[in-house]
């Protein structure tokens, strides 16, 4: 019982942080990690970039887990920084759970696809080594472009259209081109992004199917 003239204090309630705040902090932390890894590599001279995805080699499979974290140099990392920040942040707005699962699907399946076809188009006898966050970026891009059409949510469709308008030009990077640029990683990441969008839009797709299924009308026997 509270003393006269004083109101009882209610227990402090924890406020849930907005999705955009959590998402922003998450993607900034991820990009900061990329810079820390590159700085460590530059200082120690360990050449971590040699641990990327080496197609069709058993040892190259481990590169699937680390390739998006590794970059050839500062220029390579800087080129990936803004797209990673923008596209990664927009994916988090679909929900942190979906962001995590989309990233896992793109990371693993896009990487495995790169492991399978990464030598396509390479000169005979040349061993390729695929590194960089661009495969992940391509996956986030295609995820954003198609996710709204799977969920049928207006704001997600608008985001997809805007993203396509602003960043759609980089999709040409998923076609065979300059040797030394991993179009294979871009292509596989992009495909994985579409797959992730389809799978993670499952609840909305099932709800639409349920809504479309006509309810049987009652009948009477005569």
VMD Tcl script that draws the C-alpha trace (Angstrom):
set ca {
  {0.00 0.00 0.00}
  {1.44 3.38 -1.01}
  {1.89 6.25 1.44}
  {-0.71 9.08 1.39}
  {-0.01 11.60 -1.35}
  {2.14 9.19 -3.38}
  {1.09 6.91 -6.21}
  {2.40 3.37 -6.45}
  {5.10 3.01 -9.08}
  {4.30 0.62 -11.84}
  {6.93 -1.88 -12.88}
  {9.07 -0.55 -15.72}
  {7.95 -1.88 -19.07}
  {10.52 -2.78 -21.70}
  {9.83 -1.01 -24.95}
  {10.26 -3.00 -28.11}
  {12.60 -1.26 -30.51}
  {11.19 -0.41 -33.96}
  {11.96 -2.84 -36.77}
  {13.86 -0.18 -38.72}
  {16.12 0.49 -35.75}
  {16.94 -3.17 -35.16}
  {17.39 -3.73 -38.88}
  {19.64 -0.72 -39.28}
  {21.83 -1.75 -36.37}
  {22.04 -5.30 -37.74}
  {23.14 -4.38 -41.24}
  {25.58 -1.71 -40.03}
  {27.14 -4.30 -37.72}
  {27.45 -6.74 -40.59}
  {29.16 -4.23 -42.87}
  {31.43 -3.14 -40.00}
  {32.44 -6.79 -39.63}
  {33.46 -6.83 -43.30}
  {35.73 -3.83 -42.69}
  {37.24 -5.41 -39.57}
  {38.05 -8.60 -41.49}
  {39.61 -6.67 -44.38}
  {41.62 -4.50 -41.99}
  {42.90 -7.59 -40.19}
  {43.83 -9.17 -43.52}
  {45.70 -6.06 -44.65}
  {47.59 -5.70 -41.37}
  {48.55 -9.36 -40.95}
  {49.08 -10.16 -44.61}
  {47.33 -13.52 -44.19}
  {45.63 -13.31 -47.62}
  {42.28 -14.51 -46.32}
  {40.87 -13.96 -49.80}
  {42.50 -17.25 -50.82}
  {39.86 -19.07 -48.75}
  {36.96 -18.34 -51.09}
  {34.79 -20.72 -53.11}
  {36.93 -22.90 -55.36}
  {34.50 -24.62 -57.73}
  {34.27 -28.40 -57.79}
  {37.07 -28.79 -55.26}
  {36.27 -30.52 -51.99}
  {38.38 -28.03 -50.05}
  {36.55 -25.23 -51.82}
  {33.26 -26.15 -50.14}
  {34.35 -24.47 -46.91}
  {34.57 -21.24 -48.88}
  {30.77 -21.19 -49.08}
  {30.69 -20.29 -45.38}
  {33.20 -17.44 -45.54}
  {33.32 -16.13 -49.12}
  {30.83 -13.24 -48.57}
  {33.03 -11.98 -45.73}
  {36.21 -11.82 -47.82}
  {37.29 -9.17 -50.32}
  {40.23 -8.78 -52.65}
  {41.12 -5.27 -51.46}
  {39.65 -2.05 -50.07}
  {38.31 -1.02 -53.48}
  {36.38 -4.27 -53.78}
  {34.89 -3.83 -50.32}
  {34.03 -0.15 -50.83}
  {32.19 -0.99 -54.06}
  {29.98 -3.43 -52.13}
  {29.39 -1.22 -49.11}
  {26.52 1.06 -50.17}
  {24.47 -1.66 -51.93}
  {24.92 -3.92 -48.90}
  {23.78 -1.21 -46.50}
  {20.76 -0.15 -48.57}
  {19.51 -3.51 -49.81}
  {20.27 -5.36 -46.58}
  {18.41 -2.74 -44.57}
  {15.36 -2.92 -46.87}
  {15.24 -6.70 -46.47}
  {15.20 -6.31 -42.66}
  {11.97 -4.29 -43.02}
  {10.24 -7.51 -44.07}
  {10.95 -8.72 -40.51}
  {14.13 -9.85 -38.81}
  {13.16 -13.51 -38.98}
  {12.65 -13.28 -42.73}
  {15.86 -11.29 -43.11}
  {17.86 -13.98 -41.31}
  {16.33 -16.83 -43.27}
  {16.63 -15.01 -46.60}
  {20.29 -14.32 -45.88}
  {20.94 -17.94 -44.91}
  {19.24 -19.26 -48.06}
  {21.11 -16.83 -50.33}
  {24.41 -17.38 -48.53}
  {24.32 -21.19 -48.58}
  {22.44 -22.06 -51.76}
  {23.91 -19.19 -53.75}
  {27.35 -20.25 -52.59}
  {26.75 -23.88 -53.44}
  {25.54 -22.91 -56.90}
  {28.72 -20.90 -57.36}
  {30.73 -23.93 -56.29}
  {28.99 -25.96 -59.00}
  {29.29 -23.55 -61.95}
  {32.06 -21.19 -60.87}
  {34.50 -22.44 -63.50}
  {32.09 -21.93 -66.40}
  {33.62 -19.51 -68.89}
  {37.07 -19.57 -67.28}
  {40.09 -20.20 -69.53}
  {41.19 -23.85 -69.59}
  {43.40 -24.79 -66.68}
  {42.62 -21.64 -64.68}
  {41.41 -22.25 -61.12}
  {38.88 -19.66 -59.98}
  {38.36 -18.40 -56.44}
  {35.09 -16.58 -55.72}
  {34.92 -14.03 -52.89}
  {32.96 -10.96 -51.89}
  {29.52 -9.95 -50.65}
  {28.19 -9.25 -54.14}
  {26.46 -12.64 -54.41}
  {24.63 -11.85 -51.19}
  {23.80 -8.37 -52.49}
  {22.35 -9.81 -55.72}
  {20.24 -12.17 -53.62}
  {18.90 -9.35 -51.47}
  {18.16 -7.38 -54.64}
  {16.12 -10.10 -56.34}
  {14.41 -10.91 -53.03}
  {13.19 -7.32 -52.75}
  {12.11 -7.15 -56.40}
  {9.83 -10.22 -56.27}
  {8.85 -10.53 -52.60}
  {5.96 -8.08 -52.86}
  {4.47 -9.94 -55.81}
  {4.45 -13.13 -53.75}
  {2.94 -11.51 -50.64}
  {0.64 -9.07 -52.55}
  {1.43 -6.36 -49.98}
  {1.26 -2.96 -51.62}
  {4.20 -1.37 -49.82}
  {6.45 -4.34 -50.57}
  {5.50 -4.17 -54.25}
  {6.37 -0.46 -54.26}
  {9.72 -1.18 -52.60}
  {10.44 -3.84 -55.22}
  {9.65 -1.48 -58.08}
  {11.79 1.31 -56.62}
  {14.69 -1.09 -55.98}
  {14.43 -2.42 -59.53}
  {14.46 1.13 -60.89}
  {17.47 2.21 -58.80}
  {19.57 -0.96 -58.75}
  {18.15 -3.00 -61.63}
  {21.08 -2.11 -63.86}
  {23.48 -4.19 -61.78}
  {21.53 -7.32 -62.72}
  {23.52 -7.29 -65.96}
  {26.38 -8.42 -63.75}
  {24.73 -11.83 -63.58}
  {25.54 -12.41 -67.26}
  {28.88 -13.72 -68.56}
  {31.24 -10.81 -68.99}
  {34.65 -9.64 -67.83}
  {36.93 -12.40 -66.62}
  {37.70 -11.89 -62.95}
  {34.18 -10.75 -62.08}
  {32.11 -13.51 -60.51}
  {29.01 -13.39 -62.69}
  {28.46 -16.98 -61.55}
  {28.20 -15.81 -57.93}
  {25.90 -12.96 -58.95}
  {23.66 -15.32 -60.93}
  {23.44 -17.97 -58.23}
  {22.88 -15.37 -55.52}
  {20.10 -13.78 -57.59}
  {18.38 -17.12 -58.17}
  {18.65 -17.97 -54.47}
  {17.07 -14.60 -53.64}
  {14.00 -15.43 -55.75}
  {13.75 -18.86 -54.10}
  {14.03 -17.26 -50.65}
  {11.30 -14.75 -51.48}
  {8.95 -17.51 -52.66}
  {9.56 -19.71 -49.61}
  {9.32 -16.91 -47.05}
  {6.11 -15.56 -48.59}
  {4.53 -18.93 -47.80}
  {2.12 -17.68 -45.10}
  {0.65 -15.03 -47.42}
  {0.40 -17.44 -50.34}
  {-1.37 -20.05 -48.20}
  {-3.76 -17.43 -46.84}
  {-4.69 -16.41 -50.40}
  {-5.23 -20.00 -51.43}
  {-7.44 -20.57 -48.40}
  {-9.42 -17.44 -49.23}
  {-9.90 -18.57 -52.82}
  {-11.20 -22.02 -51.84}
  {-15.01 -21.80 -51.97}
  {-16.88 -22.82 -48.85}
  {-19.22 -25.76 -49.63}
  {-22.86 -24.67 -49.53}
  {-25.28 -26.63 -47.31}
  {-27.59 -28.90 -49.22}
  {-30.84 -30.71 -48.49}
  {-31.94 -34.07 -49.73}
  {-35.38 -34.31 -51.29}
}
mol new
graphics top color blue
foreach p $ca { graphics top sphere $p radius 0.5 }
foreach p [lrange $ca 0 end-1] q [lrange $ca 1 end] { graphics top cylinder $p $q radius 0.2 }
display resetview
